[in-house]
Amino acid sequence: MTLSLISKNLIASYLSTYYQVGIGPDAISLRIDQHSKPLTKLLATLRQSCAAIMSAYNPCSRLASNEANLAAHELLRSYLNHHSYSTIESLNVDPSGKWPPEKSFFVSGLDLNTARSIGQKFNQNAIVWIENEAIPHLVLLR
């Protein structure tokens, strides 16, 4: 990982988060830097070699109100829909409970540069990037 303006504690929180692709009992739970067989199957089913997990919640990792987070999430949804990106509603869950769950989107077929750009547009510190090996990687944006 490269030098970042983001604190080590915050990066540790991102690394320990469970990134759930989908909502409900069929959700695929992902961990950073850990291969996922269900994710391999999902990427194959979608005929994609890459994806990103993106959120608009808590810009710059500053806790925002539920209303502000939901509004930002809907803006991200609108942006992704406007650009015809294929998405799956997802959820980012902090196992320590320090951070409330964050709604997110699994965006299939999104290249890394575009994913970074969208994350920065929505003032995020990081995104999760997935290539065809089905290993989620944390990509810091600041």
Backbone as a printed PyTorch tensor [residue, N CA C, xyz], in Angstrom:
tensor([[[  0.8280,  -1.1700,   0.0000],
         [  0.0000,   0.0000,   0.0000],
         [  0.8840,   1.2500,   0.0000]],

        [[  0.4680,   2.2640,  -0.7280],
         [  1.2490,   3.4810,  -0.8250],
         [  0.9370,   4.4210,   0.3370]],

        [[  1.7800,   5.4540,   0.4860],
         [  1.5880,   6.4550,   1.5220],
         [  0.2440,   7.1370,   1.3330]],

        [[ -0.4840,   7.3580,   2.4170],
         [ -1.8300,   7.9010,   2.3340],
         [ -2.0630,   8.9270,   3.4320]],

        [[ -3.0120,   9.8250,   3.1780],
         [ -3.4460,  10.7970,   4.1790],
         [ -4.4130,  10.1670,   5.1810]],

        [[ -4.8390,   8.9510,   4.9210],
         [ -5.8200,   8.2600,   5.7550],
         [ -5.0970,   7.6020,   6.9270]],

        [[ -5.6550,   7.7460,   8.1180],
         [ -4.9960,   7.1960,   9.3090],
         [ -4.9030,   5.6700,   9.2480]],

        [[ -3.8980,   5.1420,   9.9220],
         [ -3.7100,   3.6890,   9.9830],
         [ -4.9140,   3.0040,  10.6310]],

        [[ -5.4900,   3.6360,  11.6460],
         [ -6.6650,   3.0520,  12.3120],
         [ -7.8500,   2.9720,  11.3670]],

        [[ -8.0440,   3.9910,  10.5540],
         [ -9.1480,   3.9870,   9.6050],
         [ -8.9170,   2.9340,   8.5200]],

        [[ -7.6840,   2.8310,   8.0540],
         [ -7.3560,   1.7940,   7.0710],
         [ -7.6040,   0.4150,   7.6710]],

        [[ -7.2320,   0.2370,   8.9260],
         [ -7.4830,  -1.0470,   9.6060],
         [ -8.9820,  -1.3410,   9.6560]],

        [[ -9.8010,  -0.3170,   9.8700],
         [-11.2650,  -0.5120,   9.8620],
         [-11.7380,  -0.9740,   8.4910]],

        [[-11.2290,  -0.3440,   7.4340],
         [-11.6080,  -0.7530,   6.0780],
         [-11.2140,  -2.2150,   5.8250]],

        [[-10.0270,  -2.5740,   6.2900],
         [ -9.5210,  -3.9290,   6.0530],
         [-10.3140,  -4.9910,   6.8100]],

        [[-10.8870,  -4.6300,   7.9460],
         [-11.6310,  -5.6150,   8.7400],
         [-13.1150,  -5.6910,   8.3630]],

        [[-13.5630,  -4.7750,   7.5290],
         [-14.9800,  -4.7240,   7.1440],
         [-15.3750,  -5.9440,   6.3150]],

        [[-16.6280,  -6.3860,   6.5050],
         [-17.2280,  -7.4050,   5.6510],
         [-17.9620,  -6.6720,   4.5400]],

        [[-17.6130,  -6.9830,   3.3040],
         [-18.2500,  -6.3770,   2.1440],
         [-19.2260,  -7.4010,   1.5810]],

        [[-20.5230,  -7.1420,   1.7590],
         [-21.5530,  -8.1000,   1.3690],
         [-22.1430,  -7.6990,   0.0210]],

        [[-21.9500,  -8.5680,  -0.9560],
         [-22.5110,  -8.3430,  -2.2840],
         [-23.9090,  -8.9290,  -2.2980]],

        [[-24.9050,  -8.0770,  -2.4620],
         [-26.2860,  -8.4990,  -2.3900],
         [-26.8230,  -8.2760,  -0.9900]],

        [[-28.1290,  -8.3670,  -0.8830],
         [-28.8150,  -8.1650,   0.3960],
         [-29.6060,  -9.4390,   0.6950]],

        [[-29.5620,  -9.8770,   1.9300],
         [-30.3550, -11.0410,   2.3060],
         [-29.5350, -12.3080,   2.4170]],

        [[-30.2220, -13.4590,   2.4770],
         [-29.5460, -14.7250,   2.7590],
         [-28.5930, -15.1940,   1.6540]],

        [[-28.7640, -14.7090,   0.4350],
         [-27.8850, -15.1200,  -0.6650],
         [-26.6920, -14.1880,  -0.8530]],

        [[-26.5150, -13.2220,   0.0400],
         [-25.4050, -12.2700,  -0.0750],
         [-24.0720, -13.0100,  -0.0090]],

        [[-23.1220, -12.5080,  -0.7520],
         [-21.7530, -13.0380,  -0.7390],
         [-20.9270, -12.1320,   0.1590]],

        [[-20.3470, -12.6800,   1.2040],
         [-19.5370, -11.8970,   2.1350],
         [-18.0740, -11.9590,   1.7110]],

        [[-17.4840, -10.7720,   1.5200],
         [-16.1020, -10.6750,   1.0600],
         [-15.2280, -10.0190,   2.1130]],

        [[-13.9640, -10.4270,   2.1150],
         [-12.9460,  -9.8030,   2.9640],
         [-11.8170,  -9.3460,   2.0590]],

        [[-11.2020,  -8.2450,   2.4330],
         [-10.0980,  -7.7060,   1.6550],
         [ -8.9550,  -8.7170,   1.5960]],

        [[ -8.4120,  -8.8740,   0.3920],
         [ -7.2570,  -9.7390,   0.1000],
         [ -7.5200, -11.2230,   0.3230]],

        [[ -8.8050, -11.6320,   0.3350],
         [ -9.1400, -13.0520,   0.4720],
         [ -9.9720, -13.5000,  -0.7250]],

        [[ -9.5080, -14.5760,  -1.3710],
         [-10.2190, -15.1280,  -2.5240],
         [-11.6070, -15.6090,  -2.1220]],

        [[-12.5600, -15.4600,  -3.0450],
         [-13.9280, -15.8950,  -2.7940],
         [-14.4310, -16.7320,  -3.9620]],

        [[-14.7160, -18.0220,  -3.6980],
         [-15.2710, -18.8880,  -4.7460],
         [-16.6450, -18.3940,  -5.2190]],

        [[-17.5470, -17.9860,  -4.2930],
         [-18.8290, -17.4680,  -4.7710],
         [-18.6750, -16.2290,  -5.6670]],

        [[-17.6750, -15.4040,  -5.3680],
         [-17.4210, -14.2330,  -6.2020],
         [-16.9070, -14.6470,  -7.5780]],

        [[-16.0720, -15.6770,  -7.6230],
         [-15.6010, -16.2030,  -8.9100],
         [-16.7920, -16.6190,  -9.7610]],

        [[-17.7380, -17.3220,  -9.1410],
         [-18.9400, -17.7680,  -9.8600],
         [-19.7820, -16.5820, -10.3170]],

        [[-19.9290, -15.5770,  -9.4490],
         [-20.7150, -14.3980,  -9.8100],
         [-20.1020, -13.6710, -11.0040]],

        [[-18.7840, -13.4470, -10.9650],
         [-18.1280, -12.7760, -12.0900],
         [-18.2960, -13.5730, -13.3850]],

        [[-18.2010, -14.8980, -13.2920],
         [-18.3890, -15.7470, -14.4740],
         [-19.8210, -15.6430, -14.9890]],

        [[-20.7910, -15.6820, -14.0720],
         [-22.2030, -15.5620, -14.4570],
         [-22.4720, -14.2280, -15.1420]],

        [[-21.8510, -13.1690, -14.6230],
         [-22.0360, -11.8320, -15.1880],
         [-21.1740, -11.5940, -16.4360]],

        [[-20.2780, -12.5570, -16.7170],
         [-19.3390, -12.4540, -17.8400],
         [-18.5060, -11.1880, -17.7510]],

        [[-17.9710, -10.9770, -16.5370],
         [-17.1310,  -9.8170, -16.2670],
         [-15.8130, -10.2780, -15.6490]],

        [[-14.7720,  -9.4990, -15.8750],
         [-13.4630,  -9.8400, -15.3250],
         [-13.0550,  -8.9050, -14.1930]],

        [[-13.8970,  -7.9130, -13.9060],
         [-13.5740,  -6.9890, -12.8290],
         [-14.8500,  -6.3750, -12.2690]],

        [[-14.7040,  -5.7460, -11.1150],
         [-15.8380,  -5.0890, -10.4650],
         [-15.2900,  -4.1690,  -9.3810]],

        [[-16.1700,  -3.3360,  -8.8640],
         [-15.8220,  -2.4740,  -7.7360],
         [-16.9880,  -2.4780,  -6.7550]],

        [[-16.6610,  -2.2270,  -5.5030],
         [-17.6860,  -2.0010,  -4.4900],
         [-17.5460,  -0.5480,  -4.0870]],

        [[-18.6480,   0.1890,  -4.2420],
         [-18.6130,   1.6300,  -4.0460],
         [-19.7430,   2.0690,  -3.1290]],

        [[-19.4320,   3.0330,  -2.2810],
         [-20.4250,   3.6200,  -1.3790],
         [-20.3420,   5.1290,  -1.4800]],

        [[-21.4190,   5.7920,  -1.1330],
         [-21.4180,   7.2580,  -1.0210],
         [-21.6350,   7.6750,   0.4350]],

        [[-21.7470,   6.6850,   1.3310],
         [-21.9700,   6.9680,   2.7510],
         [-20.7490,   7.6350,   3.3780]],

        [[-21.0020,   8.4490,   4.3860],
         [-19.9660,   9.0340,   5.2350],
         [-18.7740,   9.5710,   4.4390]],

        [[-18.9890,  10.5970,   3.6100],
         [-17.8920,  11.1530,   2.8040],
         [-16.6630,  11.4650,   3.6530]],

        [[-15.5090,  11.1320,   3.1260],
         [-14.2190,  11.3060,   3.8130],
         [-14.2130,  10.6380,   5.1840]],

        [[-15.0330,   9.5990,   5.3410],
         [-15.1440,   8.8340,   6.5830],
         [-15.4990,   9.7020,   7.7800]],

        [[-16.3470,  10.6870,   7.5270],
         [-16.9320,  11.4830,   8.6070],
         [-18.3800,  11.0420,   8.7320]],

        [[-18.7590,  10.5900,   9.9260],
         [-20.1190,  10.1040,  10.1230],
         [-21.1360,  11.1680,   9.7360]],

        [[-22.0360,  10.7910,   8.8440],
         [-23.1010,  11.6820,   8.4020],
         [-24.4280,  11.1490,   8.9370]],

        [[-25.4480,  11.9800,   8.8920],
         [-26.7670,  11.5460,   9.3500],
         [-27.3080,  10.4710,   8.4140]],

        [[-28.2530,   9.7070,   8.9050],
         [-28.8890,   8.6810,   8.0910],
         [-29.5160,   9.3070,   6.8430]],

        [[-30.1610,  10.4550,   7.0130],
         [-30.8070,  11.1330,   5.8870],
         [-29.7790,  11.5490,   4.8410]],

        [[-28.6610,  12.1310,   5.2770],
         [-27.6150,  12.5580,   4.3470],
         [-27.0110,  11.3540,   3.6260]],

        [[-26.7900,  10.2620,   4.3710],
         [-26.2300,   9.0550,   3.7500],
         [-27.1850,   8.4590,   2.7260]],

        [[-28.4690,   8.3980,   3.0670],
         [-29.4440,   7.8590,   2.1160],
         [-29.5420,   8.7290,   0.8660]],

        [[-29.4870,  10.0470,   1.0390],
         [-29.5220,  10.9530,  -0.1170],
         [-28.2890,  10.7580,  -0.9940]],

        [[-27.1110,  10.6260,  -0.3740],
         [-25.8780,  10.4010,  -1.1310],
         [-25.9320,   9.0640,  -1.8630]],

        [[-26.4830,   8.0490,  -1.2030],
         [-26.6190,   6.7220,  -1.8180],
         [-27.5090,   6.8110,  -3.0620]],

        [[-28.5980,   7.5520,  -2.9620],
         [-29.5010,   7.6980,  -4.1130],
         [-28.8440,   8.4890,  -5.2390]],

        [[-28.0060,   9.4670,  -4.9040],
         [-27.2580,  10.1910,  -5.9360],
         [-26.2830,   9.2520,  -6.6470]],

        [[-25.6100,   8.3890,  -5.8760],
         [-24.7040,   7.4090,  -6.4770],
         [-25.4850,   6.4490,  -7.3650]],

        [[-26.6360,   5.9730,  -6.8890],
         [-27.4750,   5.0890,  -7.7010],
         [-27.8390,   5.7680,  -9.0330]],

        [[-28.2740,   7.0140,  -8.9510],
         [-28.6720,   7.7690, -10.1350],
         [-27.4950,   7.9180, -11.1020]],

        [[-26.3310,   8.2320, -10.5540],
         [-25.1260,   8.3750, -11.3800],
         [-24.7990,   7.0670, -12.0990]],

        [[-24.7970,   5.9690, -11.3580],
         [-24.4720,   4.6630, -11.9460],
         [-25.5130,   4.2570, -12.9890]],

        [[-26.7960,   4.4760, -12.6890],
         [-27.8580,   4.1600, -13.6450],
         [-27.7500,   5.0130, -14.8950]],

        [[-27.4580,   6.2980, -14.7250],
         [-27.3270,   7.2200, -15.8540],
         [-26.2310,   6.7700, -16.8230]],

        [[-25.1640,   6.1800, -16.2570],
         [-24.0480,   5.6990, -17.0740],
         [-24.1890,   4.2240, -17.4520]],

        [[-25.3530,   3.6590, -17.1780],
         [-25.6900,   2.2760, -17.5590],
         [-24.7600,   1.2230, -16.9740]],

        [[-24.2500,   1.4650, -15.7590],
         [-23.4390,   0.4590, -15.0910],
         [-24.3590,  -0.5730, -14.4380]],

        [[-23.9720,  -1.8250, -14.5180],
         [-24.7270,  -2.9110, -13.8940],
         [-24.3640,  -2.9780, -12.4130]],

        [[-25.3840,  -2.9190, -11.5490],
         [-25.1280,  -2.8750, -10.1080],
         [-25.9140,  -3.9360,  -9.3530]],

        [[-25.3900,  -4.2680,  -8.1760],
         [-26.0810,  -5.1150,  -7.2120],
         [-26.0270,  -4.3660,  -5.8810]],

        [[-27.1990,  -4.1560,  -5.2740],
         [-27.2470,  -3.5220,  -3.9460],
         [-26.4040,  -4.3360,  -2.9740]],

        [[-25.6070,  -3.6500,  -2.1840],
         [-24.6870,  -4.3260,  -1.2880],
         [-24.6290,  -3.5920,   0.0540]],

        [[-23.8220,  -4.1340,   0.9570],
         [-23.7440,  -3.5840,   2.3010],
         [-22.3300,  -3.7850,   2.8430]],

        [[-21.7890,  -2.7450,   3.4540],
         [-20.4780,  -2.8250,   4.0990],
         [-20.7140,  -2.8410,   5.6030]],

        [[-20.1990,  -3.8670,   6.2810],
         [-20.4990,  -4.0660,   7.7010],
         [-19.2000,  -4.1080,   8.5100]],

        [[-19.1080,  -3.2200,   9.4790],
         [-17.9800,  -3.1820,  10.4100],
         [-18.2470,  -4.1930,  11.5190]],

        [[-17.4470,  -5.2500,  11.6350],
         [-17.7150,  -6.2780,  12.6490],
         [-17.5760,  -5.7680,  14.0820]],

        [[-16.8420,  -4.6700,  14.2810],
         [-16.6890,  -4.1310,  15.6380],
         [-17.9130,  -3.3120,  16.0610]],

        [[-18.7210,  -2.8990,  15.0810],
         [-19.9020,  -2.1050,  15.3780],
         [-19.6250,  -0.6220,  15.5710]],

        [[-18.3660,  -0.1970,  15.4320],
         [-18.0230,   1.2220,  15.5870],
         [-18.7030,   2.0500,  14.4980]],

        [[-18.7180,   1.5370,  13.2780],
         [-19.3550,   2.2030,  12.1530],
         [-20.6700,   1.4990,  11.8460]],

        [[-21.7320,   2.2500,  11.6380],
         [-22.9940,   1.6070,  11.2460],
         [-22.8590,   1.0250,   9.8410]],

        [[-23.6520,   0.0110,   9.5030],
         [-23.5940,  -0.5620,   8.1500],
         [-23.8110,   0.5230,   7.0920]],

        [[-23.0810,   0.3910,   5.9990],
         [-23.1760,   1.3370,   4.8920],
         [-23.7240,   0.6450,   3.6580]],

        [[-24.7470,   1.2370,   3.0620],
         [-25.2200,   0.7290,   1.7800],
         [-24.1550,   1.0110,   0.7370]],

        [[-24.0470,   0.0980,  -0.2130],
         [-23.0720,   0.2600,  -1.2860],
         [-23.5990,  -0.4300,  -2.5350]],

        [[-22.8040,  -0.3650,  -3.5870],
         [-23.1260,  -1.0420,  -4.8340],
         [-21.9350,  -1.8740,  -5.2870]],

        [[-22.2180,  -3.0880,  -5.7070],
         [-21.2600,  -3.9140,  -6.4320],
         [-21.4810,  -3.5420,  -7.8910]],

        [[-20.4480,  -3.0060,  -8.5330],
         [-20.5650,  -2.5240,  -9.9150],
         [-19.6930,  -3.4110, -10.7920]],

        [[-20.3310,  -4.2650, -11.5780],
         [-19.5650,  -5.2090, -12.4020],
         [-19.0840,  -4.5340, -13.6810]],

        [[-17.8790,  -4.9530, -14.1220],
         [-17.3170,  -4.4640, -15.3710],
         [-16.7290,  -3.0750, -15.3000]],

        [[-16.5840,  -2.5240, -14.1280],
         [-16.0710,  -1.1670, -13.9610],
         [-14.5460,  -1.1930, -13.8860]],

        [[-13.8780,  -0.4820, -14.8030],
         [-12.4100,  -0.4730, -14.7790],
         [-11.9140,   0.3500, -13.5890]],

        [[-10.6690,   0.1080, -13.2070],
         [-10.1120,   0.7060, -11.9940],
         [-10.0860,   2.2310, -12.0690]],

        [[ -9.6710,   2.8010, -13.1840],
         [ -9.5970,   4.2640, -13.2720],
         [-10.9650,   4.9090, -13.1220]],

        [[-11.9760,   4.3240, -13.7420],
         [-13.3340,   4.8570, -13.6140],
         [-13.8370,   4.6970, -12.1860]],

        [[-13.5650,   3.5500, -11.5750],
         [-13.9760,   3.3120, -10.1890],
         [-13.3330,   4.3430,  -9.2600]],

        [[-12.0480,   4.6050,  -9.4540],
         [-11.3630,   5.6280,  -8.6450],
         [-12.0250,   6.9900,  -8.8250]],

        [[-12.2880,   7.3350, -10.0580],
         [-12.8950,   8.6270, -10.3670],
         [-14.2650,   8.7850,  -9.6990]],

        [[-15.0780,   7.7510,  -9.7670],
         [-16.3980,   7.8080,  -9.1360],
         [-16.2600,   7.9070,  -7.6140]],

        [[-15.3610,   7.1250,  -7.0400],
         [-15.1270,   7.1990,  -5.5990],
         [-14.7150,   8.5990,  -5.1730]],

        [[-13.8400,   9.2240,  -5.9480],
         [-13.4030,  10.5820,  -5.6280],
         [-14.5440,  11.5800,  -5.8070]],

        [[-15.3630,  11.3870,  -6.8360],
         [-16.5090,  12.2700,  -7.0800],
         [-17.4440,  12.2710,  -5.8740]],

        [[-17.5690,  11.1170,  -5.2070],
         [-18.4490,  10.9950,  -4.0470],
         [-17.6810,  11.1180,  -2.7240]],

        [[-16.4760,  11.7160,  -2.7970],
         [-15.6690,  12.0500,  -1.6110],
         [-15.3790,  10.8650,  -0.7080]],

        [[-15.0720,   9.7240,  -1.3230],
         [-14.7440,   8.5320,  -0.5510],
         [-13.2290,   8.4280,  -0.3560]],

        [[-12.8210,   7.8680,   0.7660],
         [-11.4010,   7.6360,   1.0360],
         [-10.8710,   6.4200,   0.3010]],

        [[-11.7640,   5.4730,   0.0030],
         [-11.3170,   4.2120,  -0.5880],
         [-12.4770,   3.5500,  -1.3300]],

        [[-12.1070,   2.6270,  -2.2020],
         [-13.0590,   1.7370,  -2.8610],
         [-12.5070,   0.3280,  -2.7480]],

        [[-13.3260,  -0.6390,  -3.0700],
         [-12.8720,  -2.0240,  -3.1590],
         [-12.8390,  -2.3750,  -4.6370]],

        [[-11.7130,  -2.8950,  -5.0910],
         [-11.4990,  -3.2430,  -6.4910],
         [-11.2940,  -4.7500,  -6.6010]],

        [[-11.9260,  -5.3400,  -7.5900],
         [-11.8620,  -6.7890,  -7.7740],
         [-11.4980,  -7.0790,  -9.2210]],

        [[-10.4400,  -7.8570,  -9.4120],
         [-10.0800,  -8.3060, -10.7570],
         [-10.5360,  -9.7470, -10.9230]],

        [[-10.1920, -10.3490, -12.0560],
         [-10.7220, -11.6730, -12.3920],
         [-10.2840, -12.7930, -11.4560]],

        [[ -9.3240, -12.5660, -10.5690],
         [ -8.9290, -13.6090,  -9.6130],
         [ -9.8620, -13.6640,  -8.4150]],

        [[-10.8580, -12.7680,  -8.3770],
         [-11.8890, -12.7410,  -7.3230],
         [-11.3000, -12.5160,  -5.9290]],

        [[-10.3160, -11.6430,  -5.8680],
         [ -9.7430, -11.2240,  -4.5880],
         [ -9.9940,  -9.7220,  -4.4480]],

        [[-10.8160,  -9.3120,  -3.4970],
         [-11.0750,  -7.8830,  -3.2940],
         [ -9.8320,  -7.1760,  -2.7400]],

        [[ -9.5390,  -6.0170,  -3.3020],
         [ -8.3930,  -5.2130,  -2.8570],
         [ -8.8850,  -3.8340,  -2.4230]],

        [[ -8.2940,  -3.3280,  -1.3510],
         [ -8.6010,  -1.9860,  -0.9050],
         [ -7.7730,  -1.0100,  -1.7360]],

        [[ -8.4360,  -0.0240,  -2.3250],
         [ -7.7540,   1.0050,  -3.1150],
         [ -8.0120,   2.3420,  -2.4320]],

        [[ -6.9450,   2.9120,  -1.8820],
         [ -7.0530,   4.1980,  -1.2010],
         [ -7.0910,   5.3180,  -2.2230]],

        [[ -7.9170,   6.3140,  -1.9560],
         [ -8.0990,   7.4150,  -2.9000],
         [ -7.4850,   8.7290,  -2.4160]],

        [[ -6.9950,   8.7540,  -1.1770],
         [ -6.3560,   9.9690,  -0.6470],
         [ -5.0420,   9.5990,   0.0180]]])
